[in-house]
Amino acid sequence: MRMNRRAFSRAMMLGLGSAALPLAATRGALAQGFPDRPLRLVVPYPPGGSTDPVARLLASEMQALLGQAMIVENRSGAAGAIGTENVARAAPDGYSLLLHTTAIATEPSLKSNLPYKLMTDLQPLTEAVRGSYLLVTNPRLPATDVAGLIAYGRANPGKLLYGSAGTGSSGHLIGAMFAQQAGIEATHVPYRGGGPAVTALLANEIQFVFDTVQTSRPLVLDGQLRGLAVTGDERSPLLPQVPTARESGLPEFTVDYWLGIFAPARTPDPVVQRIAAAFRDALALPNVRERLAGLGLTPVGSTPEAFTKTVQEDMDSWRTVIQRAKITLD
């Protein structure tokens, strides 16, 4: 028996519609049944670092929000690559998550041999928090503001030294960006961590460092270091007397850092949305916001779509800085 085209098309549409119903039902059931066991949140750095307090604060709220515990697991090594690869290669079921920093967006431009591809192997879930850096100098440097530091650099080409936690670290890249926008020469001195870099600054072995606000704040308040500018759009509540770089004559110099949550790529969208929503709920809790404010951090809680856009934009902007400064870790 032959079927005319109209009848055939209608039959096909009905068939496809009925086939799609079980798929939609399966996805809905997956979201409703998730999670049914504890989740793990991988931090790709050693315990006690700057990411740990945020990871443990958020994980502690997940029992009530998801009905299952979230266990923080530190997997350090290879400047964060070991923990990141561990999650990138995990089952895409939502039970293995990654808390990483802005550094994950700079690594593709610094390393050609990464064991994972950021936008292919990982799914951004939410930008959890955002914070600013602080430009600090040794008080013995004859510069009391950003304009003075730039003037000193121009009058003494090649004499300005700035330190960081190592080649390719955020402090290194921000220092390079600062020198590019200020039109000065500044030599990078890598150290084995942010602590040693600040120690060298206190000893006047180097002239400036870009550090997190909460880390250098006690030294600024004690007069051991001079805070010249914060890098965010607004002044930090922790150091309201310190102007922004924009206020200090560098209108294009705005640099924030974020901590964000990632899942393995191909994690089902209903699960992605469920986890992201739970983190947003956690970040809205008054006690969480209060704790984060004490760390100099602002809660964000973006959608997966918005965070994906943020990660891609940061990858593009830092690639330009890295290429201009000819920085590589290969």
C-alpha positions as CSV (number, residue, x, y, z in Angstrom):
1,M,0.0,0.0,0.0
2,R,1.4,3.4,-0.9
3,M,1.1,6.5,1.3
4,N,0.9,10.0,0.0
5,R,3.5,12.5,1.1
6,R,1.3,14.4,3.4
7,A,0.2,11.3,5.3
8,F,3.8,10.1,5.4
9,S,5.1,13.4,6.8
10,R,2.4,13.4,9.5
11,A,3.2,9.8,10.5
12,M,6.9,10.7,10.7
13,M,6.2,13.7,12.9
14,L,4.0,11.6,15.2
15,G,6.7,8.9,15.4
16,L,9.4,11.4,16.2
17,G,7.2,13.1,18.7
18,S,6.5,9.9,20.5
19,A,10.2,8.9,20.4
20,A,11.1,12.3,21.9
21,L,8.8,11.9,24.9
22,P,10.8,9.1,26.6
23,L,14.0,11.1,26.1
24,A,12.5,14.2,27.7
25,A,11.1,12.1,30.5
26,T,14.5,10.5,31.1
27,R,16.1,13.9,31.3
28,G,13.5,15.2,33.7
29,A,13.9,12.1,35.9
30,L,17.7,12.5,35.8
31,A,17.4,16.0,37.2
32,Q,14.8,15.0,39.8
33,G,16.9,12.0,41.0
34,F,20.2,13.9,41.1
35,P,22.1,13.6,43.4
36,D,21.7,10.2,45.1
37,R,25.3,10.0,46.5
38,P,27.9,12.5,47.8
39,L,29.7,14.8,45.3
40,R,33.3,15.8,45.3
41,L,34.7,19.3,44.7
42,V,38.3,19.1,43.4
43,V,40.6,22.0,44.3
44,P,43.7,21.7,42.1
45,Y,46.0,23.4,44.7
46,P,47.4,22.3,48.1
47,P,45.3,22.6,51.3
48,G,45.5,26.1,52.9
49,G,45.6,28.1,49.8
50,S,43.4,31.0,48.9
51,T,40.9,28.8,47.1
52,D,40.3,26.5,50.1
53,P,38.2,28.8,52.3
54,V,35.8,29.4,49.4
55,A,35.6,25.7,48.5
56,R,34.9,24.6,52.0
57,L,32.5,27.4,52.7
58,L,30.3,26.5,49.7
59,A,30.7,22.8,50.1
60,S,29.4,23.0,53.6
61,E,26.1,24.4,52.4
62,M,25.4,21.7,49.8
63,Q,24.1,19.1,52.2
64,A,21.0,21.3,52.8
65,L,20.7,22.5,49.2
66,L,21.3,19.2,47.3
67,G,20.5,16.6,50.0
68,Q,24.0,15.1,49.7
69,A,27.4,16.0,51.1
70,M,30.0,17.7,49.0
71,I,33.6,16.6,49.8
72,V,36.5,18.9,49.1
73,E,39.4,17.1,47.6
74,N,42.8,18.8,47.1
75,R,44.6,17.4,44.0
76,S,47.6,19.6,43.6
77,G,50.5,19.4,41.2
78,A,51.7,20.8,37.8
79,A,50.4,24.3,38.6
80,G,46.8,23.0,38.9
81,A,46.9,20.7,35.8
82,I,46.7,17.4,37.7
83,G,43.4,18.3,39.5
84,T,41.9,19.9,36.5
85,E,42.6,16.8,34.3
86,N,41.2,14.6,37.0
87,V,37.8,16.3,36.6
88,A,38.1,16.7,32.9
89,R,38.5,12.9,32.6
90,A,35.8,12.0,35.2
91,A,32.4,10.6,34.3
92,P,30.1,13.4,33.0
93,D,27.5,12.7,35.7
94,G,27.8,15.8,37.9
95,Y,29.4,14.0,40.8
96,S,32.9,15.4,40.1
97,L,33.3,19.1,40.1
98,L,36.2,21.5,39.9
99,L,36.8,24.8,41.7
100,H,39.4,26.8,39.7
101,T,40.7,30.3,39.4
102,T,41.1,32.8,36.6
103,A,44.4,31.0,35.9
104,I,42.6,28.3,34.0
105,A,41.7,30.9,31.3
106,T,45.4,31.9,30.9
107,E,46.9,28.4,30.7
108,P,45.9,27.7,27.1
109,S,48.0,30.6,25.9
110,L,50.9,29.7,28.2
111,K,51.2,26.0,27.6
112,S,50.8,24.1,24.3
113,N,51.0,20.7,26.0
114,L,48.1,20.8,28.5
115,P,46.5,17.4,29.1
116,Y,43.0,18.8,28.5
117,K,41.3,21.4,26.4
118,L,39.4,23.9,28.5
119,M,36.4,24.6,26.4
120,T,36.2,21.1,25.0
121,D,36.7,18.9,28.1
122,L,35.1,21.1,30.8
123,Q,31.7,22.7,31.2
124,P,31.6,26.0,33.1
125,L,28.8,26.0,35.7
126,T,29.0,29.3,37.6
127,E,31.3,32.1,38.5
128,A,31.2,31.8,42.2
129,V,33.1,34.9,43.5
130,R,35.1,37.8,42.2
131,G,37.9,39.8,43.8
132,S,40.5,42.5,43.1
133,Y,44.2,42.7,43.2
134,L,46.2,45.3,45.1
135,L,49.3,47.1,43.8
136,V,51.7,47.3,46.7
137,T,55.1,48.9,46.9
138,N,57.9,49.1,49.4
139,P,57.6,52.4,51.3
140,R,61.2,53.2,50.5
141,L,60.4,53.6,46.8
142,P,60.0,57.3,46.1
143,A,56.4,56.9,44.7
144,T,53.3,57.5,46.8
145,D,50.7,56.9,44.0
146,V,50.4,55.2,40.6
147,A,51.4,58.4,38.8
148,G,54.6,58.5,40.9
149,L,55.4,54.9,40.2
150,I,55.0,55.4,36.4
151,A,57.1,58.6,36.5
152,Y,59.8,56.7,38.4
153,G,59.7,53.9,35.9
154,R,60.1,56.2,33.0
155,A,62.9,58.1,34.6
156,N,64.7,54.9,35.5
157,P,64.2,52.5,32.6
158,G,65.0,48.9,33.4
159,K,65.4,49.5,37.2
160,L,61.8,48.6,38.3
161,L,61.5,45.0,39.4
162,Y,58.3,43.3,40.3
163,G,57.7,39.9,41.8
164,S,55.1,37.2,41.5
165,A,54.4,33.6,42.5
166,G,56.2,32.4,39.4
167,T,56.4,32.7,35.6
168,G,52.9,32.7,34.2
169,S,51.2,33.4,37.5
170,S,48.5,36.0,37.8
171,G,50.9,38.4,39.4
172,H,53.3,38.0,36.5
173,L,50.6,38.6,33.9
174,I,49.1,41.6,35.7
175,G,52.5,43.1,36.1
176,A,53.1,42.7,32.4
177,M,49.7,44.2,31.6
178,F,50.5,47.2,33.9
179,A,53.8,47.8,32.3
180,Q,52.2,47.7,28.8
181,Q,49.5,50.2,29.7
182,A,51.7,52.5,31.7
183,G,54.4,52.5,29.0
184,I,57.2,51.6,31.3
185,E,59.9,48.9,31.5
186,A,59.6,46.5,34.4
187,T,61.5,43.3,34.9
188,H,59.7,40.3,36.3
189,V,61.3,38.3,39.1
190,P,59.6,34.9,39.7
191,Y,59.5,33.4,43.2
192,R,58.3,30.0,44.5
193,G,55.0,31.4,45.7
194,G,53.2,34.6,46.6
195,G,54.6,34.6,50.2
196,P,58.2,34.7,49.1
197,A,57.5,37.5,46.6
198,V,55.9,39.6,49.4
199,T,58.9,38.8,51.6
200,A,61.2,40.0,48.9
201,L,59.2,43.2,48.6
202,L,59.4,43.8,52.3
203,A,63.2,43.5,52.0
204,N,63.2,46.0,49.1
205,E,64.7,43.4,46.8
206,I,61.9,44.3,44.3
207,Q,59.8,47.4,43.9
208,F,56.2,46.2,43.5
209,V,53.8,43.3,43.6
210,F,50.2,42.7,42.6
211,D,48.8,40.7,45.5
212,T,45.3,39.8,46.6
213,V,43.7,42.5,48.8
214,Q,43.1,40.3,51.8
215,T,46.7,39.0,51.8
216,S,48.5,42.3,51.7
217,R,45.9,44.4,53.7
218,P,47.5,43.8,57.1
219,L,50.9,44.9,55.9
220,V,49.4,48.0,54.3
221,L,47.5,48.9,57.5
222,D,50.7,48.3,59.5
223,G,52.7,50.6,57.3
224,Q,55.1,47.9,56.1
225,L,53.8,48.2,52.5
226,R,52.2,51.0,50.6
227,G,49.0,50.2,48.8
228,L,48.8,52.3,45.6
229,A,45.7,51.0,43.8
230,V,43.2,48.2,43.6
231,T,42.5,46.7,40.2
232,G,38.8,46.4,40.3
233,D,36.0,48.7,39.1
234,E,35.4,49.9,42.6
235,R,37.4,50.5,45.8
236,S,37.7,47.6,48.1
237,P,35.7,47.8,51.4
238,L,38.7,46.3,53.1
239,L,40.9,49.2,52.0
240,P,38.5,52.1,51.1
241,Q,41.3,54.6,51.3
242,V,43.1,53.1,48.4
243,P,41.9,54.3,45.0
244,T,41.3,52.2,41.9
245,A,43.7,52.1,39.0
246,R,41.1,53.9,36.9
247,E,41.0,56.7,39.5
248,S,44.8,56.8,39.4
249,G,45.1,57.6,35.7
250,L,44.9,54.2,34.0
251,P,41.3,54.1,32.6
252,E,41.7,50.8,30.8
253,F,43.4,49.0,33.7
254,T,40.7,46.9,35.3
255,V,41.6,43.3,36.4
256,D,39.6,41.1,38.6
257,Y,40.0,37.5,39.5
258,W,37.3,34.9,39.9
259,L,36.8,31.5,41.4
260,G,34.5,29.3,39.3
261,I,32.9,25.9,39.2
262,F,33.4,23.5,36.3
263,A,32.0,20.0,35.5
264,P,33.2,17.5,32.9
265,A,32.0,18.3,29.4
266,R,28.9,16.3,28.3
267,T,27.3,16.5,31.7
268,P,23.6,16.4,31.1
269,D,22.1,19.9,31.0
270,P,19.4,19.3,33.6
271,V,22.2,18.3,36.0
272,V,24.4,21.3,35.0
273,Q,21.5,23.6,35.7
274,R,20.7,21.9,39.0
275,I,24.2,22.2,40.4
276,A,24.6,25.8,39.2
277,A,21.3,26.8,40.8
278,A,22.4,25.2,44.1
279,F,25.6,27.2,44.1
280,R,23.7,30.4,43.3
281,D,21.4,29.6,46.3
282,A,24.5,29.1,48.5
283,L,26.0,32.3,47.4
284,A,22.8,34.2,48.3
285,L,22.9,33.0,51.9
286,P,23.6,35.9,54.4
287,N,26.2,34.0,56.4
288,V,28.0,33.0,53.2
289,R,28.0,36.6,51.9
290,E,29.3,37.8,55.2
291,R,32.2,35.3,55.2
292,L,33.1,36.2,51.6
293,A,33.1,39.9,52.4
294,G,35.6,39.2,55.1
295,L,37.8,37.6,52.5
296,G,37.5,40.6,50.2
297,L,35.3,38.7,47.7
298,T,32.1,39.5,46.1
299,P,29.6,36.7,45.4
300,V,28.5,36.4,41.8
301,G,26.5,33.2,41.1
302,S,26.2,33.4,37.3
303,T,24.4,31.0,35.0
304,P,26.4,28.4,33.0
305,E,25.8,30.4,29.9
306,A,27.1,33.6,31.4
307,F,30.1,31.9,32.9
308,T,31.0,30.2,29.7
309,K,31.1,33.7,28.0
310,T,33.2,35.1,30.8
311,V,35.8,32.2,30.5
312,Q,36.0,32.7,26.7
313,E,36.4,36.5,27.0
314,D,39.2,36.1,29.6
315,M,41.0,33.5,27.4
316,D,40.9,36.0,24.5
317,S,42.0,39.1,26.5
318,W,44.8,37.4,28.4
319,R,46.1,35.8,25.1
320,T,46.8,39.3,23.9
321,V,48.7,40.3,27.0
322,I,50.7,37.0,27.0
323,Q,51.6,37.3,23.3
324,R,52.7,40.9,23.6
325,A,54.9,40.1,26.6
326,K,56.2,36.9,24.9
327,I,55.5,34.8,28.0
328,T,55.5,31.0,27.7
329,L,55.8,28.0,30.0
330,D,56.8,25.5,27.2
